[in-house]
Amino acid sequence: MQQQQSFSKKMLPLFFAFVLINSLVLFYQKEMDQDKIDPFVVFAANGLLFILSVLSLAMHSKPVDKKNPHAAVRGVMAATVLKLMVLGISAVVYLFVAGENRSIKAIFAGLILYVIYSFIEVRIASKPNQNNNAGK
């Protein structure tokens, strides 16, 4: 029960970022259309990154409980490979499906979102390590 509540607390910054980004896209939708940035693609990228970040955070959090440092490294590497593969495949599928109507600027917006979500995820994942090392 404690671990589930702890994971929910860890997930809050990701959820706030998801809601904030969706709100900004809704608010600036007309400006994005003028700049040829497809808001639907940005929404999809934001949703996909949120889901992948939650899964990745779960993969990072699980090995931290174990005393084996190799398990933690495997969890981080598996999460990174999972995110990169899913995002790469999604981008390629989008480019082929959209054809002439593709929005390259929306793909770059997704890349910026990837950096934002990665930054948040690293901050969340490194907090337990900071607390554990504070007493040493």
MDTraj code that builds the backbone (N, CA, C; nanometers):
import mdtraj as md
import numpy as np

residues = "MET GLN GLN GLN GLN SER PHE SER LYS LYS MET LEU PRO LEU PHE PHE ALA PHE VAL LEU ILE ASN SER LEU VAL LEU PHE TYR GLN LYS GLU MET ASP GLN ASP LYS ILE ASP PRO PHE VAL VAL PHE ALA ALA ASN GLY LEU LEU PHE ILE LEU SER VAL LEU SER LEU ALA MET HIS SER LYS PRO VAL ASP LYS LYS ASN PRO HIS ALA ALA VAL ARG GLY VAL MET ALA ALA THR VAL LEU LYS LEU MET VAL LEU GLY ILE SER ALA VAL VAL TYR LEU PHE VAL ALA GLY GLU ASN ARG SER ILE LYS ALA ILE PHE ALA GLY LEU ILE LEU TYR VAL ILE TYR SER PHE ILE GLU VAL ARG ILE ALA SER LYS PRO ASN GLN ASN ASN ASN ALA GLY LYS".split()
xyz = np.array([
    [0.0825, -0.1188, 0.0000],
    [0.0000, 0.0000, 0.0000],
    [0.0873, 0.1258, 0.0000],
    [0.1911, 0.1240, 0.0826],
    [0.2826, 0.2380, 0.0905],
    [0.3495, 0.2649, -0.0432],
    [0.3922, 0.1571, -0.1126],
    [0.4607, 0.1734, -0.2403],
    [0.3660, 0.2279, -0.3470],
    [0.2387, 0.1834, -0.3467],
    [0.1404, 0.2323, -0.4434],
    [0.1152, 0.3816, -0.4225],
    [0.0985, 0.4236, -0.2970],
    [0.0765, 0.5644, -0.2676],
    [0.2010, 0.6452, -0.3052],
    [0.3168, 0.5917, -0.2803],
    [0.4415, 0.6581, -0.3150],
    [0.4535, 0.6755, -0.4664],
    [0.4144, 0.5722, -0.5433],
    [0.4209, 0.5821, -0.6889],
    [0.3242, 0.6878, -0.7398],
    [0.2065, 0.6962, -0.6780],
    [0.1086, 0.7990, -0.7173],
    [0.1645, 0.9381, -0.6928],
    [0.2326, 0.9555, -0.5817],
    [0.2944, 1.0853, -0.5528],
    [0.4052, 1.1170, -0.6529],
    [0.4828, 1.0149, -0.6897],
    [0.5907, 1.0349, -0.7865],
    [0.5353, 1.0744, -0.9225],
    [0.4168, 1.0245, -0.9540],
    [0.3571, 1.0476, -1.0848],
    [0.2954, 1.1871, -1.0993],
    [0.2713, 1.2559, -0.9896],
    [0.2047, 1.3861, -0.9939],
    [0.2740, 1.4886, -1.0843],
    [0.4054, 1.5058, -1.0794],
    [0.4673, 1.6035, -1.1702],
    [0.4452, 1.5696, -1.3177],
    [0.4460, 1.4414, -1.3507],
    [0.4191, 1.4011, -1.4890],
    [0.2758, 1.4355, -1.5274],
    [0.1824, 1.4108, -1.4374],
    [0.0420, 1.4421, -1.4645],
    [0.0221, 1.5924, -1.4814],
    [0.0845, 1.6717, -1.3945],
    [0.0727, 1.8174, -1.4069],
    [0.1313, 1.8670, -1.5384],
    [0.2437, 1.8097, -1.5795],
    [0.3039, 1.8487, -1.7076],
    [0.2107, 1.8116, -1.8221],
    [0.1498, 1.6937, -1.8166],
    [0.0562, 1.6489, -1.9194],
    [-0.0616, 1.7456, -1.9315],
    [-0.1204, 1.7816, -1.8188],
    [-0.2358, 1.8726, -1.8198],
    [-0.1936, 2.0116, -1.8669],
    [-0.0801, 2.0609, -1.8201],
    [-0.0327, 2.1935, -1.8594],
    [-0.0047, 2.2005, -2.0094],
    [0.0606, 2.1002, -2.0631],
    [0.0934, 2.0998, -2.2063],
    [-0.0333, 2.0916, -2.2898],
    [-0.1275, 2.0056, -2.2508],
    [-0.2539, 1.9983, -2.3245],
    [-0.3298, 2.1304, -2.3182],
    [-0.3271, 2.1958, -2.2030],
    [-0.3933, 2.3255, -2.1889],
    [-0.3291, 2.4305, -2.2793],
    [-0.1965, 2.4314, -2.2838],
    [-0.1263, 2.5272, -2.3693],
    [-0.1555, 2.5020, -2.5172],
    [-0.1618, 2.3754, -2.5557],
    [-0.1919, 2.3433, -2.6954],
    [-0.3334, 2.3883, -2.7298],
    [-0.4275, 2.3667, -2.6389],
    [-0.5645, 2.4127, -2.6624],
    [-0.5715, 2.5650, -2.6722],
    [-0.4999, 2.6317, -2.5831],
    [-0.5020, 2.7781, -2.5795],
    [-0.4379, 2.8392, -2.7041],
    [-0.3294, 2.7807, -2.7510],
    [-0.2557, 2.8344, -2.8666],
    [-0.2840, 2.7581, -2.9959],
    [-0.3978, 2.6943, -3.0051],
    [-0.4298, 2.6119, -3.1214],
    [-0.4330, 2.6929, -3.2507],
    [-0.4899, 2.8119, -3.2493],
    [-0.4964, 2.8946, -3.3712],
    [-0.3567, 2.9368, -3.4157],
    [-0.2735, 2.9748, -3.3201],
    [-0.1369, 3.0150, -3.3536],
    [-0.0576, 2.8968, -3.4096],
    [-0.0827, 2.7792, -3.3535],
    [-0.0129, 2.6602, -3.4024],
    [-0.0566, 2.6269, -3.5446],
    [-0.1862, 2.6416, -3.5738],
    [-0.2352, 2.6181, -3.7101],
    [-0.1706, 2.7166, -3.8083],
    [-0.1544, 2.8414, -3.7662],
    [-0.0914, 2.9419, -3.8524],
    [0.0547, 2.9082, -3.8798],
    [0.1212, 2.8504, -3.7805],
    [0.2623, 2.8119, -3.7957],
    [0.2794, 2.6730, -3.8558],
    [0.1687, 2.6123, -3.8991],
    [0.1690, 2.4791, -3.9611],
    [0.2187, 2.3707, -3.8655],
    [0.1749, 2.3830, -3.7400],
    [0.2005, 2.2803, -3.6396],
    [0.0664, 2.2149, -3.6107],
    [0.0547, 2.0871, -3.6401],
    [-0.0708, 2.0155, -3.6207],
    [-0.0940, 1.9897, -3.4713],
    [-0.1958, 2.0544, -3.4114],
    [-0.2200, 2.0346, -3.2678],
    [-0.2535, 1.8901, -3.2318],
    [-0.3211, 1.8180, -3.3223],
    [-0.3550, 1.6781, -3.2942],
    [-0.2283, 1.5945, -3.2770],
    [-0.1274, 1.6209, -3.3573],
    [-0.0013, 1.5461, -3.3466],
    [0.0672, 1.5783, -3.2138],
    [0.0609, 1.7043, -3.1727],
    [0.1210, 1.7432, -3.0451],
    [0.0444, 1.6787, -2.9294],
    [-0.0905, 1.6760, -2.9394],
    [-0.1700, 1.6061, -2.8376],
    [-0.1319, 1.4589, -2.8312],
    [-0.1213, 1.3954, -2.9465],
    [-0.0873, 1.2532, -2.9512],
    [0.0520, 1.2290, -2.8931],
    [0.1468, 1.3136, -2.9289],
    [0.2831, 1.2994, -2.8763],
    [0.2839, 1.3186, -2.7246],
    [0.2084, 1.4155, -2.6769],
    [0.2013, 1.4405, -2.5333],
    [0.1406, 1.3208, -2.4603],
    [0.0322, 1.2662, -2.5144],
    [-0.0293, 1.1496, -2.4520],
    [0.0624, 1.0284, -2.4519],
    [0.1266, 1.0055, -2.5644],
    [0.2184, 0.8924, -2.5759],
    [0.3365, 0.9087, -2.4805],
    [0.3915, 1.0282, -2.4728],
    [0.5044, 1.0524, -2.3824],
    [0.4631, 1.0384, -2.2360],
    [0.3420, 1.0817, -2.2035],
    [0.2936, 1.0664, -2.0660],
    [0.2847, 0.9185, -2.0296],
    [0.2230, 0.8387, -2.1162],
    [0.2090, 0.6952, -2.0903],
    [0.3460, 0.6282, -2.0797],
    [0.4344, 0.6608, -2.1736],
    [0.5682, 0.6011, -2.1710],
    [0.6473, 0.6445, -2.0476],
    [0.6299, 0.7685, -2.0053],
    [0.7012, 0.8164, -1.8870],
    [0.6513, 0.7481, -1.7600],
    [0.5215, 0.7230, -1.7525],
    [0.4676, 0.6522, -1.6361],
    [0.5213, 0.5085, -1.6342],
    [0.5193, 0.4423, -1.7508],
    [0.5748, 0.3067, -1.7577],
    [0.7239, 0.3061, -1.7230],
    [0.7950, 0.4034, -1.7754],
    [0.9379, 0.4138, -1.7497],
    [0.9653, 0.4394, -1.6019],
    [0.8851, 0.5255, -1.5413],
    [0.9013, 0.5538, -1.3988],
    [0.8750, 0.4290, -1.3157],
    [0.7770, 0.3493, -1.3584],
    [0.7504, 0.2225, -1.2890],
    [0.8694, 0.1285, -1.3031],
    [0.9299, 0.1266, -1.4210],
    [1.0465, 0.0407, -1.4420],
    [1.1668, 0.0901, -1.3617],
    [1.1790, 0.2206, -1.3445],
    [1.2900, 0.2759, -1.2662],
    [1.2691, 0.2498, -1.1183],
    [1.1456, 0.2618, -1.0733],
    [1.1169, 0.2517, -0.9302],
    [1.1277, 0.1088, -0.8793],
    [1.0936, 0.0125, -0.9617],
    [1.0931, -0.1273, -0.9184],
    [1.2322, -0.1747, -0.8746],
    [1.3376, -0.1554, -0.9533],
    [1.4690, -0.2058, -0.9120],
    [1.5316, -0.1294, -0.7960],
    [1.4838, -0.0085, -0.7658],
    [1.5447, 0.0693, -0.6589],
    [1.5264, -0.0015, -0.5254],
    [1.4167, -0.0765, -0.5106],
    [1.3925, -0.1482, -0.3862],
    [1.4926, -0.2617, -0.3655],
    [1.5455, -0.3154, -0.4725],
    [1.6402, -0.4256, -0.4631],
    [1.7801, -0.3705, -0.4334],
    [1.8614, -0.4546, -0.3789],
    [1.9980, -0.4123, -0.3446],
    [2.0959, -0.4324, -0.4593],
    [2.0506, -0.4945, -0.5690],
    [2.1367, -0.5224, -0.6824],
    [2.1458, -0.3988, -0.7728],
    [2.2624, -0.3350, -0.7837],
    [2.2740, -0.2163, -0.8685],
    [2.2557, -0.2480, -1.0170],
    [2.2836, -0.3711, -1.0568],
    [2.2669, -0.4092, -1.1969],
    [2.1201, -0.4088, -1.2363],
    [2.0321, -0.4409, -1.1419],
    [1.8879, -0.4400, -1.1690],
    [1.8418, -0.2970, -1.1987],
    [1.8959, -0.2007, -1.1268],
    [1.8594, -0.0615, -1.1499],
    [1.9061, -0.0156, -1.2880],
    [2.0260, -0.0530, -1.3249],
    [2.0793, -0.0154, -1.4568],
    [1.9979, -0.0808, -1.5678],
    [1.9632, -0.2089, -1.5490],
    [1.8802, -0.2775, -1.6483],
    [1.7434, -0.2111, -1.6620],
    [1.6856, -0.1670, -1.5511],
    [1.5559, -0.0999, -1.5554],
    [1.5619, 0.0308, -1.6321],
    [1.6666, 0.1087, -1.6090],
    [1.6829, 0.2361, -1.6793],
    [1.7078, 0.2125, -1.8282],
    [1.7926, 0.1180, -1.8598],
    [1.8226, 0.0898, -2.0003],
    [1.7007, 0.0355, -2.0738],
    [1.6257, -0.0541, -2.0100],
    [1.5056, -0.1099, -2.0731],
    [1.4018, -0.0005, -2.0967],
    [1.3867, 0.0897, -2.0020],
    [1.2909, 0.1992, -2.0177],
    [1.3328, 0.2921, -2.1314],
    [1.4613, 0.3196, -2.1412],
    [1.5117, 0.4068, -2.2479],
    [1.4907, 0.3432, -2.3849],
    [1.5236, 0.2164, -2.3964],
    [1.5055, 0.1466, -2.5242],
    [1.3572, 0.1408, -2.5610],
    [1.2728, 0.1128, -2.4632],
    [1.1286, 0.1085, -2.4878],
    [1.0778, 0.2425, -2.5401],
    [1.1167, 0.3501, -2.4740],
    [1.0710, 0.4833, -2.5161],
    [1.1208, 0.5177, -2.6558],
    [1.2475, 0.4948, -2.6815],
    [1.3025, 0.5302, -2.8120],
    [1.2413, 0.4478, -2.9247],
    [1.2192, 0.3193, -2.9007],
    [1.1602, 0.2347, -3.0043],
    [1.0159, 0.2768, -3.0333],
    [0.9371, 0.2954, -2.9303],
    [0.7960, 0.3324, -2.9495],
    [0.7859, 0.4683, -3.0168],
    [0.8651, 0.5642, -2.9717],
    [0.8592, 0.6980, -3.0306],
    [0.9110, 0.6989, -3.1739],
    [1.0171, 0.6260, -3.2002],
    [1.0694, 0.6190, -3.3365],
    [0.9714, 0.5552, -3.4325],
    [0.9126, 0.4443, -3.3903],
    [0.8134, 0.3770, -3.4748],
    [0.6922, 0.4664, -3.4955],
    [0.6491, 0.5352, -3.3907],
    [0.5340, 0.6254, -3.4026],
    [0.5620, 0.7381, -3.5016],
    [0.6807, 0.7951, -3.4960],
    [0.7153, 0.9043, -3.5875],
    [0.7185, 0.8551, -3.7324],
    [0.7775, 0.7400, -3.7560],
    [0.7850, 0.6860, -3.8918],
    [0.6454, 0.6525, -3.9441],
    [0.5628, 0.5897, -3.8612],
    [0.4259, 0.5578, -3.9028],
    [0.3498, 0.6863, -3.9351],
    [0.3630, 0.7881, -3.8493],
    [0.2950, 0.9154, -3.8751],
    [0.3405, 0.9759, -4.0080],
    [0.4700, 0.9763, -4.0345],
    [0.5207, 1.0361, -4.1580],
    [0.4677, 0.9643, -4.2811],
    [0.4559, 0.8322, -4.2739],
    [0.4026, 0.7573, -4.3881],
    [0.2521, 0.7747, -4.4028],
    [0.1804, 0.7722, -4.2936],
    [0.0340, 0.7823, -4.2989],
    [-0.0104, 0.9226, -4.3389],
    [0.0555, 1.0246, -4.2868],
    [0.0128, 1.1622, -4.3130],
    [0.0411, 1.2045, -4.4572],
    [0.1418, 1.1455, -4.5194],
    [0.1742, 1.1800, -4.6580],
    [0.2116, 1.3270, -4.6735],
    [0.1439, 1.3947, -4.7662],
    [0.1743, 1.5359, -4.7933],
    [0.1271, 1.6283, -4.6810],
    [0.0344, 1.5825, -4.5982],
    [-0.0212, 1.6657, -4.4911],
    [0.0596, 1.6576, -4.3618],
    [0.1767, 1.5990, -4.3676],
    [0.2556, 1.5825, -4.2453],
    [0.3056, 1.7175, -4.1936],
    [0.3227, 1.7214, -4.0631],
    [0.3689, 1.8425, -3.9964],
    [0.5024, 1.8136, -3.9285],
    [0.6090, 1.8509, -3.9968],
    [0.7433, 1.8279, -3.9425],
    [0.7637, 1.9098, -3.8153],
    [0.7049, 2.0287, -3.8108],
    [0.7182, 2.1127, -3.6914],
    [0.6516, 2.0470, -3.5710],
    [0.5445, 1.9722, -3.5935],
    [0.4798, 1.9007, -3.4837],
    [0.5696, 1.7885, -3.4322],
    [0.6449, 1.7258, -3.5221],
    [0.7416, 1.6226, -3.4802],
    [0.8492, 1.6869, -3.3923],
    [0.8965, 1.8052, -3.4307],
    [0.9956, 1.8747, -3.3493],
    [0.9371, 1.9178, -3.2152],
    [0.8090, 1.9562, -3.2139],
    [0.7427, 1.9871, -3.0868],
    [0.7402, 1.8623, -2.9985],
    [0.7166, 1.7457, -3.0587],
    [0.7213, 1.6198, -2.9848],
    [0.8593, 1.5917, -2.9287],
    [0.9634, 1.6274, -3.0042],
    [1.1003, 1.6097, -2.9539],
    [1.1270, 1.6991, -2.8325],
    [1.0739, 1.8201, -2.8372],
    [1.0879, 1.9110, -2.7223],
    [1.0130, 1.8540, -2.6022],
    [0.8948, 1.7982, -2.6276],
    [0.8190, 1.7353, -2.5194],
    [0.8954, 1.6161, -2.4621],
    [0.9647, 1.5416, -2.5472],
    [1.0460, 1.4285, -2.5005],
    [1.1517, 1.4774, -2.4015],
    [1.2153, 1.5878, -2.4330],
    [1.3178, 1.6428, -2.3438],
    [1.2550, 1.6860, -2.2114],
    [1.1389, 1.7504, -2.2177],
    [1.0704, 1.7951, -2.0954],
    [1.0326, 1.6754, -2.0083],
    [0.9700, 1.5749, -2.0684],
    [0.9307, 1.4566, -1.9909],
    [1.0524, 1.3823, -1.9372],
    [1.1599, 1.3757, -2.0140],
    [1.2817, 1.3086, -1.9668],
    [1.3412, 1.3823, -1.8480],
    [1.3413, 1.5156, -1.8542],
    [1.3927, 1.5956, -1.7434],
    [1.3108, 1.5703, -1.6168],
    [1.1787, 1.5720, -1.6296],
    [1.0918, 1.5476, -1.5141],
    [1.1147, 1.4068, -1.4591],
    [1.1252, 1.3109, -1.5486],
    [1.1443, 1.1721, -1.5075],
    [1.2769, 1.1525, -1.4336],
    [1.3822, 1.2141, -1.4826],
    [1.5126, 1.2023, -1.4168],
    [1.5089, 1.2679, -1.2792],
    [1.4420, 1.3809, -1.2689],
    [1.4300, 1.4476, -1.1386],
    [1.3558, 1.3586, -1.0384],
    [1.2469, 1.2960, -1.0852],
    [1.1694, 1.2086, -0.9967],
    [1.2517, 1.0856, -0.9590],
    [1.3165, 1.0248, -1.0561],
    [1.3913, 0.9007, -1.0311],
    [1.5133, 0.9241, -0.9422],
    [1.5707, 1.0432, -0.9471],
    [1.6910, 1.0686, -0.8676],
    [1.6595, 1.1116, -0.7251],
    [1.5357, 1.1457, -0.6942],
    [1.5018, 1.1873, -0.5578],
    [1.5272, 1.0809, -0.4521],
    [1.4877, 0.9539, -0.4740],
    [1.5173, 0.8544, -0.3700],
    [1.6671, 0.8409, -0.3444],
    [1.7472, 0.8530, -0.4498],
    [1.8924, 0.8428, -0.4338],
    [1.9463, 0.9601, -0.3529],
    [1.8903, 1.0787, -0.3726],
    [1.9348, 1.1944, -0.2962],
    [1.9013, 1.1761, -0.1487],
    [1.7813, 1.1250, -0.1201],
    [1.7410, 1.1033, 0.0184],
    [1.8246, 0.9941, 0.0842],
    [1.8570, 0.8863, 0.0114],
    [1.9364, 0.7771, 0.0663],
    [2.0804, 0.8201, 0.0918],
    [2.1349, 0.9067, 0.0063],
    [2.2746, 0.9495, 0.0205],
    [2.2909, 1.0663, 0.1149],
    [2.1824, 1.1272, 0.1597],
    [2.1912, 1.2463, 0.2446],
    [2.2505, 1.2117, 0.3810],
    [2.2218, 1.0922, 0.4316],
    [2.2716, 1.0552, 0.5640],
    [2.4119, 0.9990, 0.5634],
    [2.4721, 0.9806, 0.4504],
    [2.6054, 0.9185, 0.4432],
    [2.7148, 1.0197, 0.4417],
])
top = md.Topology()
chain = top.add_chain()
for i, resn in enumerate(residues, 1):
    res = top.add_residue(resn, chain, resSeq=i)
    for name in ("N", "CA", "C"):
        top.add_atom(name, md.element.get_by_symbol(name[0]), res)
traj = md.Trajectory(xyz[None], top)
